[in-house]
Amino acid sequence: MDINTNTIVGDIVRSNFKTAQLFEKNNIDFCCGGGISVAEACKNANIDPKQLLPEIEQVLQVSDPDSRYIEELELDELANYIVKRHHSFVTENIPFLKQKLQKLCDVHGENHPELFEVNKLFCEAAGNLTMHMQKEEMILFPYVRNMVKQKQGGPKTTQLGNVLGPIEVMNLEHQAEGERFEKMNSLTNNFTAPADGCNTYQVTFKTLQDFEQDLHRHIHLESNVLFKKAIELEKELTA
C-alpha cells in the first residue's frame, strides 16, 4: 500500500492491522476517529508526519494474513464474524467486570475513590454497548445480509437506500464509547493496578484493558470496513 500524508488512517489499519499498535502508541485514534488523513491525525497528536510515515511503511512491510482474510470476506460473512468474535466477547465479559469492579469499590474504594467513577463509566458502557449490538443484530446486519443476497441475484425483499442513517447512528455511538473508555483509561493510568492492588485488582484491570483493545478492533472492523463497504454496495445496487 502506497501511503502519504493524505492517506486515511482507517484505510491504513484496514490494509494491515499491525499498524494499529503504532497509531495507539502515538495517541492517534484509528477506530472511532479513523476517517481522517495522516496529516490531520499527526496535527491533532502534535506529531511530525515525516517521522511517522517511515514507521508506518516499516510496519506495512510485515504481512498481516488476518487483515487479508477480513478484506476477502463477503459483507454477510463479515457481519457474522463480528457477532461471533466481538459481540460475544462483550456479552461474555460484561458480567465478570461488573461484579469485580463492584467488589473493588467495596474493598478498595476508600483508598482509591477513582474506582467509583470507573465502575459508573463501565456500567454505562455495558448498557449502551448491549443496546448498540442489539440494534446492529436486529436492524443493520440483516439489512446488509439482504443487500448481499440481492447482489447475488436473490429477491428484493427490502427497499434499499436507507443504510446511511443507521450507520451514522452506530458511528456516533462508537465515538461515545471510545470517549468513555478514554476517561477510564485516564483515571486508571492505562488500567495499571496500584502498588497495594490485590490479585483481583490486577486481573480486573487486565480484563478491562483487554476489553478496550477488543473494542478498538471491533469498532475498526465496523466503521472502517463493514460500514464503508455497505455504503458502497448500496450505491452499486441502487445505481
DRENPA-3360 file (N, C-alpha, C; in nm, 2 decimals, always signed):
BEGIN
1 = MDINTNTI = +0.08/-0.12/+0.00/+0.00/+0.00/+0.00/+0.09/+0.12/+0.00 ~ +0.07/+0.21/-0.10/+0.14/+0.34/-0.10/+0.07/+0.44/-0.01 ~ +0.14/+0.50/+0.08/+0.08/+0.59/+0.17/+0.15/+0.73/+0.16 ~ +0.08/+0.83/+0.20/+0.13/+0.97/+0.21/+0.05/+1.04/+0.31 ~ +0.07/+1.17/+0.33/+0.00/+1.24/+0.43/-0.15/+1.26/+0.41 ~ -0.19/+1.23/+0.29/-0.33/+1.24/+0.26/-0.41/+1.10/+0.27 ~ -0.33/+1.00/+0.30/-0.39/+0.87/+0.32/-0.48/+0.86/+0.45 ~ -0.59/+0.80/+0.44/-0.68/+0.79/+0.56/-0.63/+0.69/+0.66;
9 = VGDIVRSN = -0.63/+0.73/+0.78/-0.57/+0.64/+0.89/-0.65/+0.51/+0.89 ~ -0.78/+0.51/+0.89/-0.86/+0.39/+0.89/-0.83/+0.29/+0.78 ~ -0.80/+0.35/+0.66/-0.76/+0.27/+0.55/-0.63/+0.20/+0.56 ~ -0.53/+0.27/+0.63/-0.40/+0.20/+0.66/-0.42/+0.08/+0.75 ~ -0.50/+0.10/+0.86/-0.52/-0.01/+0.95/-0.60/-0.12/+0.89 ~ -0.69/-0.08/+0.80/-0.77/-0.18/+0.72/-0.68/-0.27/+0.64 ~ -0.58/-0.21/+0.58/-0.49/-0.29/+0.50/-0.39/-0.37/+0.58 ~ -0.36/-0.33/+0.70/-0.27/-0.41/+0.78/-0.29/-0.37/+0.93;
17 = FKTAQLFE = -0.36/-0.45/+1.01/-0.40/-0.42/+1.14/-0.28/-0.40/+1.23 ~ -0.16/-0.45/+1.19/-0.04/-0.44/+1.27/-0.01/-0.29/+1.29 ~ -0.05/-0.20/+1.21/-0.03/-0.06/+1.22/-0.11/+0.00/+1.34 ~ -0.21/-0.07/+1.38/-0.30/-0.01/+1.49/-0.21/+0.02/+1.62 ~ -0.12/-0.07/+1.65/-0.04/-0.05/+1.77/+0.05/+0.07/+1.75 ~ +0.10/+0.10/+1.63/+0.18/+0.22/+1.61/+0.10/+0.34/+1.63 ~ -0.03/+0.34/+1.58/-0.11/+0.46/+1.59/-0.15/+0.48/+1.74 ~ -0.18/+0.37/+1.81/-0.21/+0.39/+1.95/-0.09/+0.44/+2.03;
25 = KNNIDFCC = +0.03/+0.40/+2.00/+0.15/+0.44/+2.07/+0.16/+0.59/+2.05 ~ +0.12/+0.65/+1.94/+0.13/+0.79/+1.91/+0.00/+0.87/+1.94 ~ -0.09/+0.80/+2.02/-0.22/+0.87/+2.06/-0.30/+0.91/+1.94 ~ -0.30/+0.83/+1.84/-0.39/+0.85/+1.72/-0.50/+0.75/+1.72 ~ -0.62/+0.80/+1.72/-0.74/+0.72/+1.72/-0.77/+0.66/+1.58 ~ -0.75/+0.53/+1.57/-0.76/+0.46/+1.44/-0.90/+0.41/+1.41 ~ -0.98/+0.39/+1.52/-1.11/+0.33/+1.51/-1.22/+0.43/+1.50 ~ -1.26/+0.49/+1.61/-1.37/+0.59/+1.61/-1.33/+0.71/+1.52;
33 = GGGISVAE = -1.20/+0.76/+1.53/-1.16/+0.87/+1.45/-1.07/+0.84/+1.34 ~ -1.09/+0.72/+1.28/-1.00/+0.67/+1.17/-1.03/+0.73/+1.04 ~ -1.13/+0.82/+1.03/-1.17/+0.87/+0.90/-1.10/+1.00/+0.85 ~ -0.99/+1.03/+0.92/-0.91/+1.15/+0.89/-0.78/+1.11/+0.82 ~ -0.71/+1.21/+0.76/-0.58/+1.18/+0.69/-0.47/+1.17/+0.79 ~ -0.36/+1.11/+0.75/-0.24/+1.11/+0.83/-0.20/+1.24/+0.88 ~ -0.20/+1.34/+0.78/-0.16/+1.48/+0.81/-0.25/+1.54/+0.93 ~ -0.38/+1.52/+0.92/-0.47/+1.57/+1.02/-0.45/+1.50/+1.16;
41 = ACKNANID = -0.43/+1.37/+1.15/-0.41/+1.29/+1.27/-0.28/+1.33/+1.34 ~ -0.17/+1.36/+1.26/-0.05/+1.40/+1.32/-0.06/+1.54/+1.38 ~ -0.13/+1.63/+1.31/-0.15/+1.76/+1.37/-0.23/+1.75/+1.50 ~ -0.33/+1.67/+1.51/-0.41/+1.66/+1.63/-0.32/+1.60/+1.75 ~ -0.23/+1.51/+1.71/-0.15/+1.45/+1.81/-0.01/+1.52/+1.83 ~ +0.01/+1.63/+1.76/+0.13/+1.71/+1.77/+0.25/+1.62/+1.73 ~ +0.24/+1.55/+1.62/+0.35/+1.46/+1.57/+0.39/+1.51/+1.43 ~ +0.52/+1.50/+1.40/+0.57/+1.53/+1.27/+0.54/+1.41/+1.18;
49 = PKQLLPEI = +0.46/+1.43/+1.07/+0.43/+1.32/+0.98/+0.55/+1.27/+0.91 ~ +0.66/+1.35/+0.89/+0.78/+1.30/+0.83/+0.85/+1.19/+0.91 ~ +0.82/+1.20/+1.04/+0.87/+1.09/+1.13/+0.79/+0.97/+1.14 ~ +0.65/+0.99/+1.13/+0.56/+0.88/+1.14/+0.55/+0.80/+1.02 ~ +0.55/+0.86/+0.90/+0.53/+0.79/+0.77/+0.63/+0.68/+0.75 ~ +0.76/+0.70/+0.78/+0.86/+0.59/+0.76/+0.83/+0.47/+0.86 ~ +0.78/+0.50/+0.98/+0.75/+0.40/+1.07/+0.63/+0.32/+1.02 ~ +0.53/+0.39/+0.97/+0.41/+0.31/+0.91/+0.46/+0.22/+0.80;
57 = EQVLQVSD = +0.54/+0.28/+0.71/+0.59/+0.20/+0.59/+0.67/+0.07/+0.64 ~ +0.74/+0.09/+0.75/+0.82/-0.02/+0.80/+0.72/-0.13/+0.85 ~ +0.62/-0.09/+0.92/+0.52/-0.19/+0.97/+0.45/-0.26/+0.86 ~ +0.42/-0.18/+0.75/+0.34/-0.24/+0.64/+0.42/-0.34/+0.56 ~ +0.55/-0.35/+0.58/+0.64/-0.45/+0.52/+0.61/-0.59/+0.57 ~ +0.56/-0.59/+0.70/+0.53/-0.72/+0.76/+0.39/-0.76/+0.72 ~ +0.38/-0.88/+0.66/+0.25/-0.93/+0.62/+0.15/-0.95/+0.73 ~ +0.02/-0.93/+0.70/-0.09/-0.95/+0.80/-0.20/-1.03/+0.74;
65 = PDSRYIEE = -0.19/-1.16/+0.75/-0.29/-1.25/+0.70/-0.43/-1.23/+0.75 ~ -0.44/-1.18/+0.87/-0.58/-1.16/+0.93/-0.65/-1.05/+0.86 ~ -0.57/-0.94/+0.82/-0.64/-0.83/+0.75/-0.68/-0.87/+0.61 ~ -0.60/-0.95/+0.55/-0.63/-1.01/+0.41/-0.76/-1.09/+0.42 ~ -0.77/-1.17/+0.53/-0.88/-1.26/+0.55/-1.01/-1.18/+0.56 ~ -1.00/-1.07/+0.65/-1.12/-0.99/+0.67/-1.16/-0.92/+0.54 ~ -1.06/-0.87/+0.47/-1.09/-0.80/+0.34/-1.16/-0.89/+0.24 ~ -1.13/-1.01/+0.24/-1.18/-1.11/+0.14/-1.32/-1.16/+0.18;
73 = LELDELAN = -1.37/-1.14/+0.30/-1.50/-1.19/+0.34/-1.61/-1.11/+0.27 ~ -1.72/-1.18/+0.23/-1.84/-1.11/+0.19/-1.90/-1.03/+0.31 ~ -1.97/-0.93/+0.28/-2.03/-0.85/+0.39/-2.11/-0.93/+0.49 ~ -2.19/-1.02/+0.44/-2.27/-1.10/+0.54/-2.18/-1.19/+0.62 ~ -2.07/-1.24/+0.56/-1.97/-1.32/+0.64/-1.90/-1.23/+0.74 ~ -1.87/-1.11/+0.71/-1.80/-1.02/+0.80/-1.90/-0.98/+0.91 ~ -2.02/-0.96/+0.88/-2.12/-0.93/+0.99/-2.13/-1.05/+1.09 ~ -2.13/-1.17/+1.03/-2.13/-1.29/+1.12/-2.01/-1.30/+1.20;
81 = YIVKRHHS = -1.90/-1.27/+1.14/-1.77/-1.27/+1.22/-1.77/-1.18/+1.33 ~ -1.81/-1.06/+1.31/-1.82/-0.95/+1.42/-1.91/-1.00/+1.53 ~ -2.02/-1.06/+1.50/-2.11/-1.10/+1.60/-2.05/-1.22/+1.68 ~ -1.99/-1.31/+1.61/-1.93/-1.43/+1.68/-1.81/-1.40/+1.76 ~ -1.73/-1.31/+1.70/-1.60/-1.28/+1.77/-1.60/-1.16/+1.87 ~ -1.67/-1.05/+1.83/-1.66/-0.93/+1.91/-1.79/-0.91/+2.00 ~ -1.91/-0.93/+1.94/-2.03/-0.92/+2.02/-2.03/-1.02/+2.13 ~ -1.99/-1.14/+2.10/-1.99/-1.24/+2.21/-1.88/-1.21/+2.31;
89 = FVTENIPF = -1.77/-1.15/+2.28/-1.67/-1.11/+2.37/-1.72/-1.01/+2.47 ~ -1.79/-0.91/+2.42/-1.85/-0.81/+2.50/-1.95/-0.87/+2.60 ~ -2.04/-0.95/+2.54/-2.15/-1.01/+2.62/-2.10/-1.10/+2.73 ~ -1.99/-1.17/+2.70/-1.94/-1.27/+2.80/-1.86/-1.20/+2.91 ~ -1.80/-1.08/+2.88/-1.71/-1.02/+2.98/-1.78/-0.91/+3.07 ~ -1.90/-0.87/+3.02/-1.97/-0.76/+3.10/-2.00/-0.81/+3.24 ~ -2.06/-0.93/+3.26/-2.10/-0.97/+3.40/-1.98/-0.98/+3.49 ~ -1.87/-1.04/+3.44/-1.75/-1.05/+3.52/-1.69/-0.92/+3.56;
97 = LKQKLQKL = -1.68/-0.82/+3.47/-1.63/-0.69/+3.50/-1.72/-0.61/+3.59 ~ -1.85/-0.62/+3.58/-1.94/-0.55/+3.67/-1.93/-0.61/+3.81 ~ -1.92/-0.74/+3.82/-1.90/-0.80/+3.95/-1.77/-0.76/+4.02 ~ -1.66/-0.77/+3.95/-1.53/-0.74/+4.00/-1.51/-0.59/+4.03 ~ -1.56/-0.51/+3.95/-1.55/-0.36/+3.97/-1.62/-0.32/+4.10 ~ -1.74/-0.38/+4.12/-1.82/-0.35/+4.24/-1.74/-0.40/+4.36 ~ -1.68/-0.52/+4.35/-1.60/-0.57/+4.46/-1.48/-0.48/+4.49 ~ -1.42/-0.43/+4.39/-1.30/-0.34/+4.41/-1.35/-0.21/+4.48;
105 = CDVHGENH = -1.47/-0.16/+4.44/-1.52/-0.04/+4.51/-1.55/-0.07/+4.66 ~ -1.60/-0.19/+4.69/-1.63/-0.22/+4.83/-1.51/-0.24/+4.91 ~ -1.40/-0.30/+4.85/-1.28/-0.33/+4.93/-1.18/-0.22/+4.93 ~ -1.16/-0.15/+4.81/-1.05/-0.06/+4.79/-1.10/+0.09/+4.77 ~ -1.23/+0.10/+4.76/-1.28/+0.24/+4.73/-1.24/+0.35/+4.82 ~ -1.22/+0.32/+4.95/-1.18/+0.42/+5.04/-1.04/+0.48/+5.01 ~ -0.95/+0.39/+4.97/-0.82/+0.44/+4.94/-0.80/+0.48/+4.79 ~ -0.90/+0.43/+4.71/-0.89/+0.46/+4.56/-1.03/+0.50/+4.51;
113 = PELFEVNK = -1.07/+0.62/+4.55/-1.20/+0.67/+4.51/-1.23/+0.68/+4.36 ~ -1.13/+0.68/+4.28/-1.15/+0.68/+4.14/-1.22/+0.55/+4.09 ~ -1.22/+0.45/+4.17/-1.28/+0.32/+4.13/-1.43/+0.34/+4.12 ~ -1.49/+0.43/+4.19/-1.64/+0.45/+4.18/-1.67/+0.51/+4.05 ~ -1.59/+0.60/+4.00/-1.61/+0.66/+3.87/-1.59/+0.56/+3.76 ~ -1.49/+0.48/+3.77/-1.46/+0.38/+3.67/-1.58/+0.28/+3.67 ~ -1.63/+0.24/+3.78/-1.74/+0.15/+3.79/-1.86/+0.21/+3.72 ~ -1.89/+0.33/+3.75/-2.00/+0.40/+3.69/-1.99/+0.41/+3.54;
121 = LFCEAAGN = -1.87/+0.44/+3.49/-1.85/+0.46/+3.35/-1.86/+0.32/+3.28 ~ -1.81/+0.22/+3.34/-1.82/+0.08/+3.28/-1.96/+0.04/+3.27 ~ -2.04/+0.06/+3.38/-2.18/+0.02/+3.38/-2.26/+0.09/+3.27 ~ -2.23/+0.22/+3.25/-2.29/+0.29/+3.14/-2.25/+0.23/+3.00 ~ -2.12/+0.20/+2.99/-2.07/+0.14/+2.86/-2.14/+0.01/+2.84 ~ -2.15/-0.07/+2.95/-2.21/-0.21/+2.93/-2.36/-0.20/+2.88 ~ -2.43/-0.11/+2.94/-2.57/-0.09/+2.90/-2.58/-0.04/+2.75 ~ -2.50/+0.06/+2.72/-2.51/+0.12/+2.59/-2.46/+0.02/+2.48;
129 = LTMHMQKE = -2.35/-0.05/+2.51/-2.30/-0.15/+2.41/-2.40/-0.26/+2.39 ~ -2.46/-0.30/+2.49/-2.56/-0.41/+2.48/-2.68/-0.37/+2.38 ~ -2.73/-0.24/+2.40/-2.83/-0.19/+2.31/-2.78/-0.17/+2.17 ~ -2.66/-0.12/+2.16/-2.59/-0.09/+2.04/-2.58/-0.22/+1.95 ~ -2.54/-0.33/+2.02/-2.52/-0.46/+1.95/-2.65/-0.51/+1.91 ~ -2.76/-0.50/+1.99/-2.89/-0.55/+1.96/-2.94/-0.48/+1.83 ~ -2.92/-0.34/+1.82/-2.97/-0.27/+1.70/-2.89/-0.32/+1.58 ~ -2.76/-0.35/+1.59/-2.69/-0.40/+1.48/-2.74/-0.54/+1.44;
137 = EMILFPYV = -2.76/-0.62/+1.54/-2.80/-0.76/+1.50/-2.95/-0.77/+1.46 ~ -3.03/-0.68/+1.50/-3.17/-0.68/+1.46/-3.21/-0.60/+1.34 ~ -3.13/-0.49/+1.31/-3.17/-0.40/+1.21/-3.06/-0.39/+1.10 ~ -2.94/-0.34/+1.14/-2.84/-0.31/+1.04/-2.78/-0.43/+0.97 ~ -2.74/-0.53/+1.05/-2.68/-0.65/+0.99/-2.77/-0.73/+0.90 ~ -2.90/-0.75/+0.94/-2.99/-0.81/+0.84/-3.01/-0.73/+0.71 ~ -3.01/-0.60/+0.72/-3.01/-0.52/+0.60/-2.89/-0.54/+0.51 ~ -2.78/-0.55/+0.57/-2.65/-0.58/+0.50/-2.66/-0.72/+0.43;
145 = RNMVKQKQ = -2.71/-0.82/+0.51/-2.72/-0.95/+0.45/-2.82/-0.96/+0.33 ~ -2.92/-0.88/+0.34/-3.02/-0.87/+0.23/-2.96/-0.81/+0.11 ~ -2.87/-0.71/+0.13/-2.80/-0.65/+0.02/-2.71/-0.75/-0.05 ~ -2.64/-0.83/+0.02/-2.56/-0.93/-0.03/-2.64/-1.03/-0.12 ~ -2.76/-1.07/-0.06/-2.84/-1.16/-0.14/-2.89/-1.10/-0.27 ~ -2.92/-0.97/-0.27/-2.96/-0.91/-0.39/-2.85/-0.90/-0.49 ~ -2.73/-0.87/-0.44/-2.61/-0.87/-0.52/-2.59/-1.00/-0.59 ~ -2.62/-1.11/-0.52/-2.60/-1.24/-0.57/-2.72/-1.29/-0.66;
153 = GGPKTTQL = -2.82/-1.20/-0.68/-2.93/-1.24/-0.76/-3.06/-1.28/-0.69 ~ -3.06/-1.27/-0.56/-3.17/-1.30/-0.48/-3.29/-1.21/-0.49 ~ -3.40/-1.24/-0.43/-3.52/-1.15/-0.44/-3.50/-1.02/-0.37 ~ -3.56/-0.91/-0.41/-3.55/-0.78/-0.35/-3.66/-0.77/-0.24 ~ -3.63/-0.82/-0.12/-3.73/-0.83/-0.01/-3.72/-0.70/+0.07 ~ -3.63/-0.61/+0.05/-3.61/-0.49/+0.13/-3.59/-0.37/+0.03 ~ -3.66/-0.26/+0.06/-3.63/-0.14/-0.02/-3.50/-0.08/+0.02 ~ -3.41/-0.06/-0.08/-3.27/-0.01/-0.05/-3.27/+0.14/-0.05;
161 = GNVLGPIE = -3.17/+0.19/+0.01/-3.15/+0.34/+0.01/-3.15/+0.40/+0.15 ~ -3.14/+0.31/+0.25/-3.16/+0.35/+0.39/-3.04/+0.32/+0.48 ~ -2.93/+0.27/+0.42/-2.82/+0.22/+0.51/-2.74/+0.33/+0.58 ~ -2.74/+0.45/+0.52/-2.65/+0.56/+0.57/-2.70/+0.61/+0.71 ~ -2.83/+0.62/+0.73/-2.89/+0.67/+0.85/-2.84/+0.58/+0.97 ~ -2.87/+0.45/+0.97/-2.83/+0.36/+1.08/-2.68/+0.37/+1.10 ~ -2.60/+0.37/+1.00/-2.46/+0.37/+1.01/-2.41/+0.50/+1.08 ~ -2.47/+0.61/+1.05/-2.43/+0.74/+1.12/-2.46/+0.73/+1.27;
169 = VMNLEHQA = -2.58/+0.67/+1.30/-2.61/+0.65/+1.44/-2.51/+0.56/+1.51 ~ -2.47/+0.44/+1.44/-2.38/+0.35/+1.50/-2.24/+0.42/+1.52 ~ -2.20/+0.50/+1.43/-2.07/+0.57/+1.44/-2.07/+0.67/+1.56 ~ -2.18/+0.74/+1.58/-2.19/+0.83/+1.69/-2.18/+0.75/+1.82 ~ -2.24/+0.64/+1.83/-2.24/+0.55/+1.95/-2.10/+0.50/+1.97 ~ -2.03/+0.46/+1.86/-1.89/+0.42/+1.87/-1.81/+0.53/+1.93 ~ -1.83/+0.65/+1.89/-1.75/+0.76/+1.94/-1.77/+0.78/+2.09 ~ -1.90/+0.77/+2.13/-1.93/+0.79/+2.27/-1.86/+0.68/+2.36;
177 = EGERFEKM = -1.86/+0.56/+2.31/-1.80/+0.46/+2.39/-1.64/+0.47/+2.39 ~ -1.59/+0.51/+2.28/-1.45/+0.54/+2.27/-1.41/+0.65/+2.37 ~ -1.48/+0.75/+2.38/-1.46/+0.86/+2.48/-1.47/+0.81/+2.62 ~ -1.57/+0.73/+2.64/-1.60/+0.67/+2.78/-1.47/+0.59/+2.83 ~ -1.42/+0.51/+2.74/-1.31/+0.43/+2.77/-1.18/+0.51/+2.79 ~ -1.17/+0.62/+2.71/-1.06/+0.71/+2.73/-1.06/+0.77/+2.87 ~ -1.18/+0.80/+2.92/-1.19/+0.85/+3.06/-1.15/+0.75/+3.16 ~ -1.19/+0.62/+3.14/-1.15/+0.52/+3.23/-1.00/+0.49/+3.23;
185 = NSLTNNFT = -0.94/+0.50/+3.11/-0.80/+0.49/+3.09/-0.72/+0.59/+3.16 ~ -0.77/+0.71/+3.15/-0.71/+0.83/+3.22/-0.71/+0.81/+3.37 ~ -0.83/+0.77/+3.42/-0.85/+0.75/+3.57/-0.76/+0.65/+3.63 ~ -0.72/+0.55/+3.55/-0.65/+0.43/+3.60/-0.51/+0.42/+3.55 ~ -0.45/+0.53/+3.49/-0.32/+0.52/+3.44/-0.30/+0.40/+3.34 ~ -0.38/+0.40/+3.24/-0.38/+0.29/+3.14/-0.41/+0.16/+3.20 ~ -0.51/+0.16/+3.29/-0.55/+0.03/+3.36/-0.44/-0.04/+3.43 ~ -0.36/+0.04/+3.50/-0.25/-0.01/+3.58/-0.29/-0.02/+3.73;
193 = APADGCNT = -0.28/-0.14/+3.78/-0.32/-0.16/+3.92/-0.22/-0.09/+4.01 ~ -0.26/-0.03/+4.12/-0.17/+0.04/+4.22/-0.09/-0.06/+4.29 ~ +0.01/-0.01/+4.36/+0.11/-0.10/+4.44/+0.03/-0.18/+4.54 ~ -0.07/-0.13/+4.60/-0.15/-0.20/+4.70/-0.26/-0.29/+4.64 ~ -0.26/-0.30/+4.51/-0.37/-0.37/+4.45/-0.35/-0.52/+4.46 ~ -0.46/-0.59/+4.50/-0.46/-0.73/+4.52/-0.47/-0.80/+4.39 ~ -0.47/-0.94/+4.39/-0.48/-1.01/+4.27/-0.61/-0.98/+4.19 ~ -0.72/-0.97/+4.26/-0.84/-0.93/+4.19/-0.83/-0.80/+4.12;
201 = YQVTFKTL = -0.77/-0.71/+4.19/-0.75/-0.57/+4.13/-0.67/-0.59/+3.99 ~ -0.56/-0.66/+4.00/-0.48/-0.68/+3.88/-0.55/-0.75/+3.77 ~ -0.62/-0.86/+3.80/-0.70/-0.93/+3.70/-0.81/-0.85/+3.64 ~ -0.88/-0.77/+3.72/-0.99/-0.69/+3.67/-0.94/-0.58/+3.58 ~ -0.83/-0.52/+3.61/-0.77/-0.41/+3.53/-0.72/-0.47/+3.40 ~ -0.66/-0.59/+3.41/-0.61/-0.65/+3.28/-0.72/-0.69/+3.19 ~ -0.83/-0.74/+3.25/-0.95/-0.77/+3.17/-1.01/-0.64/+3.11 ~ -1.01/-0.53/+3.19/-1.06/-0.40/+3.13/-0.97/-0.36/+3.01;
209 = QDFEQDLH = -0.84/-0.38/+3.03/-0.75/-0.34/+2.92/-0.78/-0.43/+2.80 ~ -0.80/-0.56/+2.82/-0.83/-0.65/+2.70/-0.96/-0.61/+2.64 ~ -1.06/-0.57/+2.72/-1.19/-0.53/+2.68/-1.18/-0.40/+2.59 ~ -1.10/-0.31/+2.63/-1.08/-0.19/+2.55/-1.01/-0.22/+2.42 ~ -0.91/-0.30/+2.42/-0.84/-0.34/+2.30/-0.93/-0.41/+2.20 ~ -1.01/-0.50/+2.25/-1.11/-0.57/+2.17/-1.21/-0.48/+2.11 ~ -1.25/-0.38/+2.19/-1.35/-0.28/+2.14/-1.29/-0.20/+2.03 ~ -1.16/-0.16/+2.04/-1.10/-0.09/+1.93/-1.10/-0.16/+1.80;
217 = RHIHLESN = -1.07/-0.29/+1.80/-1.07/-0.37/+1.68/-1.22/-0.39/+1.63 ~ -1.31/-0.41/+1.73/-1.45/-0.43/+1.70/-1.50/-0.30/+1.62 ~ -1.47/-0.19/+1.67/-1.52/-0.06/+1.61/-1.45/-0.04/+1.48 ~ -1.32/-0.07/+1.47/-1.25/-0.06/+1.34/-1.31/-0.15/+1.23 ~ -1.34/-0.27/+1.27/-1.40/-0.36/+1.17/-1.54/-0.31/+1.12 ~ -1.61/-0.25/+1.21/-1.74/-0.19/+1.16/-1.72/-0.06/+1.09 ~ -1.66/+0.04/+1.15/-1.66/+0.17/+1.10/-1.57/+0.18/+0.97 ~ -1.45/+0.12/+0.97/-1.36/+0.13/+0.87/-1.37/+0.03/+0.76;
225 = VLFKKAIE = -1.44/-0.08/+0.78/-1.45/-0.19/+0.69/-1.60/-0.22/+0.65 ~ -1.68/-0.27/+0.74/-1.81/-0.32/+0.71/-1.90/-0.20/+0.67 ~ -1.90/-0.09/+0.74/-1.99/+0.02/+0.71/-1.95/+0.09/+0.58 ~ -1.82/+0.10/+0.55/-1.78/+0.16/+0.43/-1.82/+0.08/+0.31 ~ -1.80/-0.05/+0.32/-1.84/-0.14/+0.21/-1.99/-0.15/+0.19 ~ -2.06/-0.14/+0.30/-2.21/-0.15/+0.29/-2.26/-0.02/+0.22 ~ -2.20/+0.09/+0.24/-2.24/+0.21/+0.17/-2.21/+0.20/+0.02 ~ -2.09/+0.15/-0.01/-2.05/+0.13/-0.15/-2.14/+0.03/-0.22;
233 = LEKELTA = -2.18/-0.08/-0.15/-2.27/-0.18/-0.21/-2.40/-0.13/-0.23 ~ -2.46/-0.05/-0.14/-2.59/+0.01/-0.16/-2.59/+0.10/-0.28 ~ -2.49/+0.18/-0.30/-2.47/+0.27/-0.41/-2.47/+0.19/-0.54 ~ -2.40/+0.08/-0.54/-2.39/-0.01/-0.66/-2.53/-0.07/-0.69 ~ -2.60/-0.11/-0.59/-2.73/-0.18/-0.62/-2.84/-0.08/-0.66 ~ -2.83/+0.04/-0.61/-2.93/+0.14/-0.64/-2.89/+0.23/-0.76 ~ -2.78/+0.21/-0.82/-2.73/+0.29/-0.94/-2.82/+0.26/-1.06;
% end
